[in-house]
Every structure is written in C-alpha cells, then in structure tokens.
Amino acid sequence: MSISIILSTRNRAALLDQTLASFSKLDTSGLTVEFLVVDNGSQDSTEDVLKRWSNQLPLNFWHCSTPGKNICLNQAVRKSTGTLLVFTDDDVQANPSWLQEFSAATRRWPDHALFGGRIDPLFPTNTPKWIKNIKGQRTVLFSEYTPADEEGVVAKPPVGPNMLVRRSLFDLAAFDETIGPAGNQYAMGSETEFLNRMQREQGQPFVYVPTAQVKHMIREDQVTEQWILGRAFRAGRGMARAIQTSRMKIARVPWPIWMRYGLAKIKSLPGIHQPLEQRFEETWTLEKWKGCIFEYQSSAFPTHEPLNGIQH
C-alpha cells in the first residue's frame, strides 16, 4: 500500500509541531508513506517546524502564496504518489495505528473509494461546560465525527481532518477552489462539497472506519461565543453553495430560506427558563441562516465557477 498524507497549514506552527510529532509515532510497517504539507502563506515559524520535521519524516513541503485551502489540496494531489490519499489538518493527534487501520479497511471494502475515520475533539482545560454540552452542531464546530458504532457504510460524509480517498477518483474531479478557508471570511464546506459531489455523480458511498482515529485539538479561541457564531455564519454561507435552487427568489434569496430565517429569529428570542445550551444553539441557527442569506445576496454568488468547469 502506498499512502500520501496531505494537509494545508497557515500560521499554526505550535499545533503543526504537535501534529507532526504524532505522525512520527505512526506504525507504517508494510506501507510506503509520504507526507505532503502546503504552507499557505504563514508568517510565523511554520517553515522552521517543517524543516526540522523533514529530517525525521518522509516530508515534502512547499509554499503556496494564493489564499485557499482547496488550492493547496489540489496542488498536493497533483504532486502525490500514493494510491491512497489521506487528508487531514494541522491540528490533529493521530493514533499510532491510524494508517494501518485505514489501509486494512480499504482491503475490506475494495469497491469503495471514500472513507472517514473517527474524530474526537480535544478541548482546552478552560472550556466552559455548556460548550462541551452542545449536541447538535459538534461536527461543524469541532469536527467531531462518530456517525456509527461499527465500521460500515454511513449517510454522513467524512470530515476534513480524517478522510481517505482512493487516488482514482481524482482522475475524474478535483476540489472546488471557490469554497473553503481562504482568509477570515469564506464559505465553509470544501471537503464536504467534494464528497457529496462524488456521491451524487459517481455513486460513491461513505465508509466509516472508527478504529482509524484522530483527536482534533481545539484552540482556546474556538471555545468562545464570538468564534462559534462566526463559524455558524460561515457554515451558512457554505450551505447556500450546497443548496443552489431554482425556487422563486425574493431579494435574490429563495423564499423558503426567508421562512427558515424568520422562524429561527423567533426561536432565538430569550426564554425565561431556557437552558444556556438550547438558547445558544438557537442563536447559532439564526446566524447560520444569516450567512446563507449573505451568500445568496453576494455579488459573486451567481458567477462562482467551479474548478475546471466541474458542475455541482
């Protein structure tokens, strides 16, 4: 088995160092492994971290000055040599058996091309209890991915920090470079868009591999109300991109979106004895619909062109 581990990074030198340290402990026996890291314009000590770890890992890294995570991922796919491409992020801690578990799963499911591994959030010590108790948005907020108890086909698509794609799929498609992280304001859903497109157009189901596990290191700024609501807004923008529709529009926005926004606004009004987690999730929903409306009304929205003319 030949495996390429691919990730993009920007200004997260300390987290990246921990991620690469966990990679140095991976069991790679019987596997041909390469690590490809794209530095998307970092201004901290990221290059020093990459240089140091390139002496200890089969690590190839380069710089991409054009903002955009998917631009970086597409570059890495073109340079990769593995038959199995594992995508992750610069803020994970991988179990030592991570690649072995993924590799074994691809042999058990030889006719499947899309795999997702378990992701558990690793919260900072000062995380408020009510944030840990949030139930409905944990995948979007913290990249938590536990869609089933056992290995098998699932409806929920894998999440960016822990997914495997057979290389053969990239003979047919690429990541859409108009979606995903590219600065502070963007429409979320870069990997999700690709996965859903592959399911829709290529008939590819998702296979969940719970034993191929990573932990997602949550930063302190990610357990604040400001960050979480900003995340909701970006998620709404990504949702607009995913649900493009010909339904009748009012002020460029499909009328059902306005209805959902109005309902969310009513539900977000403070209740007398409403639990904090419930009130916050309703505020989250309102921000999500705000982001969706914003994206529909953006002057760029009608003219977004997918990479290489890929149709959604």
N, C-alpha and C positions, 0 to 999 in steps of 0.2 A: 504494500500500500504506500502510495506517495501522497503526502498531505502538505498543503500550503496553509499556514495560519496568517490571516490578513486583518490588519486594523489600521485605522487612521487616528492621528493624535494631534492635539493642539494645546500648548500651554498647560500641560498636566504632568510635569516632569516627575514629581514625587509619586503620584499614583502610577504613572507608567513604570517607574522603577520597581514598585511592588508587583505590578503585573508581570514584568519580565522575570522577576525573581521567582514567581510561581511557575513560570514556563520552564525555568532551569531545573525544576524538580519533576518534570513530566516523565512518565515512563514511555519511551519511544522505541523500545526493543521491537525489532522486526518491521519498523516503519522508516520510511525516508521522509524527513520533515524539514521544512524551511519556514522561516518567519519573515513576513514582509510588512514593514511599518512605513507608512507615509506621514511625514511631518507636514501638516497643513498650515505653515506659517507661524510656528511657535516663536516666541520671543523670550522664553525662559531658558532653563538649562536642559531642555529636551535633547538637543544634539549631543551633549556630553553624556547623558544617560544612554542614548543609543550607541554611541561609540564604545562605551565601556562594555555594554552587553554584547556587542558584536564580536568581542573577543572570547565570549563564553558560549554563545548560541550561534546556530547557522542563520544569522540575522542579516537581512538585506534591507537597507533603509534609504530613502531619498526625500527630497523636498518638493512640495507642490505649492506654489505661491497663489494659485487661484482658489479662493474660498469655496468649499463644498466637499462634504464627506463623500458623497457618491462619486464625485470626480476622482477622488483619491482611490476609492474602492475599484473603480473601473481601471485605473492605471495599474493597480496591484494585480487584478485578474489577468491583464494582458501580460504582465511580467512573470506570473506564477508558472510553476512547472508541475504542480500536483494534480492528480486525478480527482482528489477530494479537496475542496476548498472550505476551510473553516473560518467563519467570520466572527470577530469578537471586538471588544472595546479596550481602551487603555485604562480601565478602572475595574478590572476583574481579578479574582484569585481563582485559579483553576485547580481542581483536584488532580493529584498526580496521575490518576487513571483516565483522565479526560479523553485523550486522543485514542487510547486503546478501546474505550467504551464506544466511541463514535465509529471507529474502524470496524469493530465487531458487529455493530448494528447495521452498517452498510452491507455486510455479508449476509446478515439475516433477512434483509429487505433489498435484494438485488435489483428489483424492478422499480424502486423508489429513488427519488433524487433530492428530496428536501427533508432535512432532519433538524429537529430542535432539541437542545439539551436543557436540563433543569437549571433555573437561575433563582438563587435565594438572595434577598437583599441583606447587606451587612451594614447595619445602621451605626452612626456615631453614638458615643455614650450619652450625649446630651439630647438625644431625640425625644421630643415630647411624646408622652404615651398616646395621646389622641391621634397623632400622625401614624404611629405604628398600628393603631386600631382601624385605620381607614381600610375598607374592604373592597369597594367597587372599582377603584382606579389604580390598583397596585402594579399592574403590568405597565401602564403608561407612565406612572410616577417613578417606579423603582425598578422597572424591567423584570419584575418577578414573573417567572414562567413555570407553573406547575399545573398543566391542564388536565392531568390524569394521574392515577396511582401507579399504573403499569405502562410498560412500553407498548406502543401501537399507534395506529392512525388516529389523529385528532382533528377537530374542526378549527381550532385556534392556531393561527400561524405562529411560527417561531419568532423569537425576538433577537434583535441585532447583536447583543453581547454573546450569543451562544447558538450559532446555527451552522449547519453543514450543507453545502450544495455540490452535487456532482458537477465536475467541470463541463460535461457535455451540454448542460443547459446554457452555458454562456456562448455556445456556438449559435444559439438562437436569439439571445437577448443580452441586455446589459442593465445596470442600474440607471434609473431616470435621474439625470443630473439637475433637474429643476426642483427636486424635492429633497428635504433633509437638511441637517445642520450646515449653515453657511453664514457664519456671523451670529449675532444675537437674536435676530428675528428671521424666522423661517417657518415653512410648513413642515410639520413632522410627518414621519411615516415612510422614510426612504426604503428600508429593507421590506417593510410590510407591503408597500406598493409592488415591489418586485415579486414577492412571494405570492401575493394574490393574483398578479398577472400570470405567473407561471401555473397557478392552479386553474385559472379561468381559460387560458389559451392553450396550455399544454396538458391539461388534465392531471397535474401533479398533486397528489395528496401530501399531507404533512405527517411525518413520523416523529413521535415524541420518544426521546431516549432519556429517562430520568437518571440513569447512572452516569451520563456524560454531564457532570455538574460543574458549574462555576458559581462563585459568590460575587455579587455586584457591590462594590464599595460605594456607599452613599456619602456624599460630601456634606459638611455642616451647612453650607448654604442651600442644600437641596431639601432640608427639613425646616424651611421657613415658609410662612404663608405667601410671601411675595414670590418666591421661586415657584412654588406649586401652582399658584394661579397663573403665572406666566407660562408654565408648562401646559395648563389647560387651554390657554389661548392658542398656543402653537399646535396643540392636538386638534383643536377645532379647525385651524387653517388646513391641516393635513386631511381632515375629514372631508372638507369641501372638495379637495382634489380627488378624493376617492369616490365621492358620490355625485359626480357630474351628471346632470339630468336635464331632460328636455321639458320638465314640468313648467307650467306657467310661472313667470317671474314677476316679482314686484320689487322695483328699485334694484334689478339685476340679481335678486335672490329668490330661489324657488319658494313659493308660498308656504309649503309645509315647514320650511326652516323657520320662517317668521312665527308660525304657530308654536313650534317647539321652544323658540326663544321666549315668547310671551309666557308660556306655561312655566318655563324654568325661572323666569323673573318673579312670577307669583310665588313659586315654591321657595325661593331664596329669601323671602321676607322673614324677618326674625320671628321665631316662635317663643312662647313663654317658657315652656319646659323642654325645649328641643335639645337633644344631646349635641355636644360640640361637633362630633364626627359627622352626624347627619346634616347639621347646618352647613358644615364646610363642604361636604360632597354636593350639596345643592348649589352652593356658591360656585364650586368647580364646574358643575354642569352649565350654569349661566355663562361663565367665562368661555367655556368650550363653544357654545353657540355664538357668542360674540366673535370669537376667532373665525368661525365658519362664515359668518356674515361678512366679516372683514375681507376674507379671501375671495369670496364671490364678487365683492364690490371693488376689489383691486383692479387697477387699470391693466395689470399684466395678466390677470387670470384667463381671459378669453384667448390669449395668444401664446400660452405656455406650449412649447413644442417639445415632446419627449425626445430623448437622445436617439439619434439615428432613425428618427421617424417612427419609433415604436408607438403603437396605438394602445390606449388604455380601454 
